[in-house]
Amino acid sequence: MQRLKSLSVLKRWKCSNSHCLYTTSAAQRELNHFQDEVLVEGRAFSRAAILNRPSQLNAITTSMAGRLQRLYESWEDNSQIGFVTMKGSGRAFSSGGDMVTIYRLLQEGKDAECKEFFRTLYQFIYLVGTYLKPNLTIMDGITMGGGAGIAVPGMFRIATDKTVFATPEVQMGFHPDSGASFYLSRLPGYLGEFLALTGEKLNGAELVACGLATHYSLNAKLSWIEERLGQLMTDDPSVISDSLAQYGDLITVDRHSVLHKIDRIDKYFCHDTVEEIVEALTEGESHDDLCSTALKRLKEASPLSLKITLQSIREGRFQPLDQCLAREYRTSLHCISKEVSGDFSEGIRARLVDKDFAPKLTILDGITMGGGAGIAVPGMFRIATDKTVFATPEVQMGFHPDSGASFYLSRLPGYLGEFLALTGEKLNGAELVACGLATHYSLNAKLSWIEERLGQLMTDDPSVISDSLAQYGDLITVDRHSVLHKIDRIDKYFCHDTVEEIVEALTEGESHDDLCSTALKRLKEASPLSLKITLQSIREGRFQPLDQCLAREYRTSLHCISKEVSGDFSEWDTPSLKAVSKDMVDCYFAPLPTSEPELNLPTALREPFM
């Protein structure tokens, strides 16, 4: 019996010890993970903290901010360390706080963890801003939001030719935080208000010129700078500054820079309210491109965020760093609480999680028809190639051109939209660009170069993307036999109010115009009912926005598949145009039955690019 008891105790000890070992191992892995997110580089008389989440552009998490706080505090107390450096790994210093994680925590109801993030981050920023030893930040690559917040308060801020700075929070329904109301409010004139409200980007040279960075160096020289810093045995700021200057480069601010427009920025952004700023920009829009660009940015932002941000910058002008951070902390907690508005959660979802507003490119290589064209054409950039074949052949199938076709076809030159919709005529890539359905043209053989170039871009600026596409673009030549050279004749035949009148006009011209005979052949192959529905759809679409066109097409599509009036979609049962009455056509545009919900689109949140 005693032996059995001993074995039982031994078994329990082994199980307990095994669980302990497992728990310790899991905790160690988690600890290693957190440590891997902020690496430490030891030098003779200094230390470097390296933000190490390159795939997330070094977005800052609670654990990263906490580890930075502990490291900086320990280094400050260590007499064997003269100065500290912070830098990022990969193509970014830091894109800011990890807002995607914050969004997910909010969705899970973990508000306390979100509050802990802001508290930990702001505490570290204050530590950097009041650090007792020289501290350097290498702002190489993307430096935005909270990333700028942990960089700008430092003693030395090194910008490079790869630096991209911005405070884009208003576009996400948030406010420029992490000390932004302190450092932006101290920029020349009303530049801080301009940057905060528009999210305008600055490059490395501009950062030095306006005072947000203290030194400038080419990215290629950073290894020399770090090697030199690693050799220093000093805590004297002047010695460190002289060492940085040895590898510095002269800065030249581009003549198109916003810094050359300070007087105009002051004129528009000096006003007391956002409404007055918008009014001033609107008045100047006709003669000043700065106004149109700024207005576009303001319209993309949350109106509530704009007003909060302007007040924050104005108050920050008269407050020290600690008061600015305390006020921003209160504002941030109110934002995530959704007490007044849910703009923050919706903005993060749209901009960072689902990326609703990111510039969209579609490569229309090969067959692009019907619904395929529908998902391609509304995008911002549409790249056609020498292999592209476009068409809307639905009338030959007893259906109607849908998926937004009544929107984009109705906006083509003259009556080309009616011609394409009723005949199902094909267009090639060059023709798509010429008529506006595509924005760029490239040979199929160059697509791999284009995709490689796009993969290297670190921007959401449409103009930069467009310029990159243009670099690999090709000149288009529309074939002399193209239907685009027959627009006048197409307008003559397809301008009429009914399909019968169009057929009559084509019949009259058939003897002397081959366009007519080809078009008539196509119309005879199509469903008569579909032809009439399609013509009315294109004509109505000319005066409707995209959402109304899609809602109407949705009703028509549901009526088509219901076979309430005709079974043409499955198999034609309307043999001639004469057999199709106006009442039959109107049924396809009628409201849906009460049991069938209408198409609901988020029109308050989104606008089409076309």
TALINJO-V895087 format. One record per residue. N is the residue number from 0. PSI is psi in whole degrees, 0 to 359 (* if undefined). OMEGA is omega in degrees with one decimal (* if undefined). D_CENTER is the distance of its C-alpha to the mean C-alpha in Angstrom with 2 decimals. Layout:
# TALINJO-V895087
n=[N	N]
psi=[PSI	PSI]
omega=[OMEGA	OMEGA]
d_center=[D_CENTER	D_CENTER]
This chain:
# TALINJO-V895087
n=[0	1	2	3	4	5	6	7	8	9	10	11	12	13	14	15	16	17	18	19	20	21	22	23	24	25	26	27	28	29	30	31	32	33	34	35	36	37	38	39	40	41	42	43	44	45	46	47	48	49	50	51	52	53	54	55	56	57	58	59	60	61	62	63	64	65	66	67	68	69	70	71	72	73	74	75	76	77	78	79	80	81	82	83	84	85	86	87	88	89	90	91	92	93	94	95	96	97	98	99	100	101	102	103	104	105	106	107	108	109	110	111	112	113	114	115	116	117	118	119	120	121	122	123	124	125	126	127	128	129	130	131	132	133	134	135	136	137	138	139	140	141	142	143	144	145	146	147	148	149	150	151	152	153	154	155	156	157	158	159	160	161	162	163	164	165	166	167	168	169	170	171	172	173	174	175	176	177	178	179	180	181	182	183	184	185	186	187	188	189	190	191	192	193	194	195	196	197	198	199	200	201	202	203	204	205	206	207	208	209	210	211	212	213	214	215	216	217	218	219	220	221	222	223	224	225	226	227	228	229	230	231	232	233	234	235	236	237	238	239	240	241	242	243	244	245	246	247	248	249	250	251	252	253	254	255	256	257	258	259	260	261	262	263	264	265	266	267	268	269	270	271	272	273	274	275	276	277	278	279	280	281	282	283	284	285	286	287	288	289	290	291	292	293	294	295	296	297	298	299	300	301	302	303	304	305	306	307	308	309	310	311	312	313	314	315	316	317	318	319	320	321	322	323	324	325	326	327	328	329	330	331	332	333	334	335	336	337	338	339	340	341	342	343	344	345	346	347	348	349	350	351	352	353	354	355	356	357	358	359	360	361	362	363	364	365	366	367	368	369	370	371	372	373	374	375	376	377	378	379	380	381	382	383	384	385	386	387	388	389	390	391	392	393	394	395	396	397	398	399	400	401	402	403	404	405	406	407	408	409	410	411	412	413	414	415	416	417	418	419	420	421	422	423	424	425	426	427	428	429	430	431	432	433	434	435	436	437	438	439	440	441	442	443	444	445	446	447	448	449	450	451	452	453	454	455	456	457	458	459	460	461	462	463	464	465	466	467	468	469	470	471	472	473	474	475	476	477	478	479	480	481	482	483	484	485	486	487	488	489	490	491	492	493	494	495	496	497	498	499	500	501	502	503	504	505	506	507	508	509	510	511	512	513	514	515	516	517	518	519	520	521	522	523	524	525	526	527	528	529	530	531	532	533	534	535	536	537	538	539	540	541	542	543	544	545	546	547	548	549	550	551	552	553	554	555	556	557	558	559	560	561	562	563	564	565	566	567	568	569	570	571	572	573	574	575	576	577	578	579	580	581	582	583	584	585	586	587	588	589	590	591	592	593	594	595	596	597	598	599	600	601	602	603	604	605	606	607	608	609]
psi=[317	323	318	320	318	317	322	316	317	320	316	322	318	316	314	316	321	316	320	317	320	314	317	319	317	317	322	319	318	318	316	322	313	321	325	334	336	104	159	134	117	139	176	309	26	170	154	132	130	114	126	58	63	325	339	21	36	36	137	131	172	316	324	314	320	318	318	318	312	319	312	323	317	323	326	327	350	113	346	2	121	324	166	156	148	137	172	158	149	210	14	148	299	133	0	196	152	82	334	317	318	316	315	323	319	321	331	1	18	62	325	322	326	317	321	323	306	319	314	317	313	326	321	320	320	323	316	317	344	20	140	348	155	133	139	147	129	102	64	122	203	126	92	156	236	336	318	326	324	350	312	326	349	166	316	127	113	114	156	179	355	356	135	112	141	158	85	19	326	334	349	11	20	202	148	113	209	36	4	324	342	304	329	324	348	8	163	138	229	27	323	316	318	312	319	321	333	339	19	141	149	147	182	316	320	325	318	318	325	357	0	341	153	334	158	137	151	144	325	340	358	323	325	317	314	323	317	317	323	340	345	138	63	160	18	114	324	324	317	317	318	322	320	321	330	328	10	167	152	142	144	115	125	143	343	1	149	339	340	1	22	317	319	322	315	321	320	327	12	351	164	335	160	322	318	325	314	319	316	319	321	319	328	357	325	336	4	112	338	321	315	321	315	318	320	317	318	324	335	347	164	123	321	316	322	315	320	316	316	316	322	315	317	320	324	335	335	16	147	174	317	320	323	314	321	318	317	325	316	315	317	317	325	322	313	345	341	26	320	320	154	21	323	309	318	321	317	317	312	319	322	326	298	346	51	325	2	143	130	134	141	129	105	62	121	204	126	92	157	237	334	318	325	323	350	313	325	352	167	316	128	113	113	157	180	356	357	136	112	142	159	85	20	325	334	351	10	18	203	147	114	208	37	3	325	342	303	329	324	347	8	162	138	230	27	323	315	318	312	319	321	332	340	19	142	149	147	182	316	321	324	318	317	325	355	0	341	154	334	157	136	151	144	327	341	358	324	325	318	313	323	317	317	324	340	346	141	62	159	18	115	325	324	318	317	317	322	319	322	331	328	11	166	152	141	144	116	124	142	343	1	150	340	341	1	22	318	318	322	315	320	320	327	12	352	164	335	160	323	318	323	315	319	316	319	321	319	328	357	325	335	3	112	337	321	314	320	315	318	319	316	317	324	337	348	164	124	319	317	322	315	319	317	316	316	323	315	318	320	323	334	336	15	147	173	317	320	324	315	320	319	317	325	315	314	318	318	323	323	312	345	340	28	321	317	156	23	327	322	314	130	135	17	99	338	164	324	331	350	110	164	323	322	315	316	330	329	348	2	156	154	158	156	335	348	112	145	162	122	117	144	65	335	339	342	146	143	152	328	*]
omega=[179.7	179.7	179.5	177.7	-178.8	178.4	179.3	179.0	-179.5	179.9	178.6	-179.7	-179.8	179.0	-179.2	-178.8	178.6	178.6	-179.5	-179.7	-180.0	-179.7	179.5	179.8	179.4	179.5	-180.0	178.5	178.8	178.5	178.7	178.9	179.5	179.3	178.9	180.0	172.8	-179.4	178.7	178.4	-178.3	177.3	-174.1	-177.0	-179.5	175.9	176.8	173.4	-176.6	175.6	-167.5	169.2	-171.7	-178.9	175.6	-179.2	177.4	175.9	-170.4	175.2	177.2	-178.2	178.3	179.6	178.8	179.1	176.9	179.2	-178.2	179.7	-176.8	178.5	-179.2	179.4	179.7	-178.3	-175.4	-177.7	179.5	179.3	-177.1	-179.9	-177.7	-179.2	174.1	179.0	179.2	175.0	-179.7	-172.3	179.5	163.2	171.9	178.6	178.8	177.5	179.4	-175.4	177.8	176.7	177.7	178.8	-178.1	176.9	178.5	179.3	179.6	178.9	-178.3	-177.4	-177.3	179.2	176.4	178.6	178.8	178.0	-178.2	-179.3	-178.1	-179.5	-176.6	177.7	177.8	179.1	178.5	177.0	178.3	-177.6	-178.6	-173.7	-174.1	179.0	175.5	177.7	-175.7	172.6	177.0	-174.8	-177.9	-178.2	-176.1	179.4	-171.5	173.2	179.3	175.3	174.1	-178.3	180.0	-178.0	-170.0	-178.6	-176.4	-177.9	-179.9	179.8	-175.4	175.8	-178.8	176.8	177.3	-175.2	172.2	-177.1	173.5	171.2	-170.8	-169.5	-176.9	176.9	-180.0	179.5	-179.1	177.8	176.4	-174.6	178.2	178.7	-177.4	-179.5	176.1	-172.5	177.2	-177.8	-179.4	175.6	-178.6	176.3	-179.3	178.3	-179.9	177.5	179.7	-178.9	-177.1	-174.9	-177.4	-175.5	-179.1	179.4	171.9	175.0	-175.1	179.9	179.0	178.8	178.6	-177.0	-177.9	174.6	179.4	173.0	-178.5	-177.9	-179.6	177.9	171.9	178.0	-178.1	-178.0	-175.6	-179.7	177.4	179.8	-178.8	176.7	179.1	178.9	-179.7	-179.3	-175.0	176.8	-173.3	168.9	-178.9	-178.7	-177.6	178.3	178.8	-180.0	178.9	178.9	177.6	-178.0	-179.1	-177.7	-179.1	178.3	175.8	179.7	175.0	179.7	-178.6	-176.3	178.2	-176.2	176.6	179.9	174.7	-178.1	-175.6	-178.9	179.7	176.7	179.3	-177.9	-175.2	-172.3	179.8	-171.8	-171.7	-176.3	177.5	179.1	179.6	176.2	178.7	179.1	179.3	178.5	179.7	178.7	-178.2	-173.2	-174.6	-176.1	-176.6	-177.3	175.0	-177.9	-177.6	177.9	-179.4	179.4	178.7	179.5	-179.2	-179.8	179.1	-174.1	174.1	178.5	178.3	179.8	179.3	-178.0	177.2	-176.4	-179.9	179.0	-179.6	179.4	-178.1	177.6	-178.5	-179.2	-175.8	-177.5	173.7	-175.1	-176.3	179.4	177.0	179.9	179.2	179.2	178.3	177.9	177.6	-179.3	-179.4	179.2	175.3	180.0	-176.0	-179.4	-177.8	-179.7	-176.9	-174.8	176.0	-176.2	-175.7	-178.7	-179.5	179.3	178.4	178.4	-174.6	-174.0	-170.7	-177.1	-179.8	176.4	-177.9	-169.6	177.6	177.7	-177.2	176.3	174.6	177.4	-175.7	-177.4	-178.6	-175.5	179.8	-172.3	173.4	179.9	175.5	175.0	-178.3	179.9	-177.8	-170.0	-178.4	-177.8	-178.0	-179.4	179.0	-175.4	176.7	-178.9	177.3	177.7	-175.0	172.5	-177.6	173.8	171.3	-170.4	-170.1	-176.7	176.8	-179.9	179.3	-179.4	178.2	176.8	-175.4	177.9	178.7	-176.8	-179.1	176.0	-172.0	177.3	-178.3	-179.4	176.2	-178.5	176.2	179.8	178.5	179.6	178.4	-180.0	-179.0	-176.9	-175.2	-176.9	-175.4	-179.3	179.3	172.3	175.1	-175.2	179.9	179.3	178.8	178.2	-177.0	-178.5	174.1	179.1	173.3	-178.1	-177.4	-179.6	177.8	171.9	178.7	-178.2	-177.8	-175.2	-180.0	177.3	179.8	-178.9	177.0	179.0	178.7	179.8	-179.2	-175.0	177.0	-174.2	167.4	-178.5	-177.7	-177.9	178.5	178.9	179.9	179.1	179.3	178.1	-178.2	-179.6	-177.5	-178.7	178.5	175.4	179.9	175.4	-179.5	-178.3	-176.2	178.0	-176.7	176.7	180.0	175.0	-177.3	-175.7	-179.4	179.9	176.5	179.0	-178.0	-174.9	-171.7	179.9	-172.2	-171.6	-177.1	177.7	179.3	-179.7	176.3	179.4	179.5	179.6	178.6	-179.7	179.1	-178.0	-173.5	-174.7	-176.5	-176.9	-178.0	174.9	-178.1	-177.7	178.5	-179.1	179.3	178.8	-180.0	-178.3	179.8	179.2	-174.1	174.8	179.1	178.8	179.4	179.2	-177.8	177.3	-176.3	180.0	178.8	-179.6	179.4	-178.4	177.3	-178.4	-178.5	-175.7	-177.4	173.5	-175.6	-176.6	179.7	177.0	179.8	179.6	179.3	178.2	177.4	177.9	-178.3	-179.6	179.3	175.9	-179.8	-175.8	179.9	-178.1	-179.7	-176.4	-175.4	176.0	-176.5	-178.1	178.1	178.2	-172.2	172.8	173.2	-169.9	-176.0	177.1	-178.2	-178.3	-178.5	-178.8	178.0	178.6	178.1	-179.6	-177.8	179.3	-178.0	178.7	-178.0	176.1	179.0	175.8	-177.9	179.7	-176.8	-178.4	176.1	177.8	-178.9	-177.5	-177.0	-174.1	-179.3	-174.8	-169.4	174.1	179.9	178.8	-177.0	*]
d_center=[73.03	72.21	70.72	68.42	67.29	66.55	64.52	62.59	61.78	60.77	58.48	56.79	56.39	54.80	52.33	51.52	51.20	49.01	46.64	46.68	45.89	43.01	41.59	42.03	40.37	37.29	37.12	37.53	34.67	32.40	33.70	33.12	29.50	28.93	30.85	28.87	25.66	27.46	29.99	32.94	34.48	38.06	39.70	43.18	42.64	38.94	36.18	32.51	29.83	27.12	23.84	23.62	20.56	19.10	17.21	15.33	15.09	18.13	16.56	19.66	21.55	24.71	26.92	25.52	26.06	29.50	30.49	29.53	31.64	34.59	34.44	34.34	37.14	39.30	38.78	39.69	42.95	43.77	46.20	45.63	42.05	41.79	38.04	34.71	31.50	27.96	25.45	22.66	22.90	20.68	18.04	17.21	19.54	17.38	13.79	15.57	16.82	16.00	14.32	13.91	17.68	18.34	16.70	18.87	21.87	21.57	21.45	24.58	26.27	26.53	26.16	28.70	26.65	23.67	26.19	27.61	24.31	24.03	27.78	27.88	25.02	26.49	29.93	28.96	27.38	30.69	32.60	30.82	31.45	35.13	35.78	39.39	38.87	36.97	33.43	30.95	27.23	25.84	22.32	21.52	17.91	14.92	16.58	14.51	15.46	18.30	18.48	19.51	21.71	23.82	24.09	25.02	28.13	29.80	32.73	31.35	27.72	27.36	24.47	24.13	22.95	19.96	18.95	15.59	16.01	14.00	14.32	11.02	12.64	13.33	9.79	10.41	13.94	15.62	17.57	17.81	20.31	22.02	24.36	21.95	24.29	27.04	25.81	23.65	26.63	28.86	27.12	29.06	29.37	26.40	23.80	22.77	22.14	20.11	17.84	17.57	16.93	14.50	12.63	13.97	14.12	17.63	19.12	22.18	24.78	23.35	23.36	27.04	27.89	26.72	28.17	25.26	26.50	30.18	30.32	28.61	29.08	27.89	26.11	29.05	31.47	29.99	32.39	35.29	34.20	33.92	37.26	38.85	37.55	38.90	42.32	42.53	45.08	44.42	42.78	43.44	40.25	41.90	42.61	39.04	37.78	40.29	39.22	35.57	36.77	38.74	35.63	33.57	32.56	32.92	29.78	29.12	26.55	25.20	26.83	23.57	22.43	21.88	24.84	27.07	26.06	27.19	29.94	27.69	25.14	28.20	29.43	26.38	25.26	28.80	29.20	29.82	27.34	23.83	25.63	27.78	24.94	23.24	26.72	27.36	24.14	24.97	28.46	27.34	24.68	27.35	28.40	25.68	22.30	21.21	21.59	19.52	16.52	17.05	17.62	14.39	12.57	15.16	14.73	11.06	12.51	14.92	18.38	20.07	17.90	18.67	22.35	22.47	20.82	23.24	26.16	25.14	25.03	28.29	30.03	28.87	30.69	33.97	33.35	33.69	31.07	32.57	32.52	28.92	27.88	30.17	28.73	25.09	26.26	27.76	24.70	22.45	25.02	25.20	21.42	21.57	24.88	23.51	26.85	25.60	22.10	19.59	16.57	15.70	15.77	13.94	11.13	10.90	11.26	8.57	5.78	7.52	10.20	9.44	5.62	6.71	4.44	2.45	5.73	8.50	11.76	15.10	18.22	21.12	23.77	26.97	27.79	25.17	27.04	26.99	24.26	22.82	22.39	21.05	17.98	17.48	18.30	15.88	12.85	11.61	13.50	16.69	18.86	22.50	25.24	29.03	29.03	27.07	29.17	27.80	29.83	30.05	33.42	33.51	36.68	38.63	37.84	38.89	35.34	33.07	29.89	27.24	23.57	22.71	25.33	27.16	24.11	23.27	26.89	28.27	26.23	27.74	30.56	33.80	34.71	33.03	30.93	34.19	35.74	33.01	32.85	36.66	37.60	34.78	35.06	32.90	30.77	29.94	26.92	28.43	29.27	25.77	24.50	27.60	27.16	23.42	22.30	20.64	18.94	20.12	23.20	24.19	27.13	26.66	28.23	25.42	22.55	23.00	22.61	19.40	17.91	19.32	17.82	14.27	14.90	15.85	12.89	11.40	8.82	5.59	8.47	9.51	13.08	13.15	12.00	14.57	17.18	16.88	17.47	20.30	21.99	22.86	23.45	26.93	29.04	29.63	33.11	33.76	37.00	39.91	40.51	36.99	36.84	34.70	37.94	39.56	37.35	40.41	42.38	39.57	39.31	43.10	43.27	40.15	40.20	42.65	42.16	43.31	43.23	47.02	46.95	44.43	46.75	49.74	48.22	47.33	50.84	52.44	50.54	50.98	54.20	52.73	48.96	47.64	44.22	46.09	47.80	44.61	42.75	45.77	45.96	42.34	42.93	46.08	44.19	41.75	42.28	43.86	42.19	38.75	39.40	40.17	37.26	34.87	36.32	36.03	32.43	31.39	33.41	31.92	28.36	28.93	28.98	26.36	22.56	20.61	21.08	24.82	25.18	23.74	25.93	28.94	28.38	28.14	31.51	33.02	31.96	33.50	36.61	36.83	36.87	39.24	41.98	43.21	44.23	44.16	43.54	42.28	39.07	41.29	44.27	45.22	47.97	47.75	49.91	49.61	47.80	50.90	50.56	47.13	47.71	45.41	45.67	44.41	41.30	40.70	40.72	37.47	35.75	37.39	35.67	35.49	38.26	37.87	37.63	34.48	31.31	29.30	25.70	23.55	20.01	17.60	18.01	17.84	14.22	12.73	13.75	14.02	12.96	16.62]
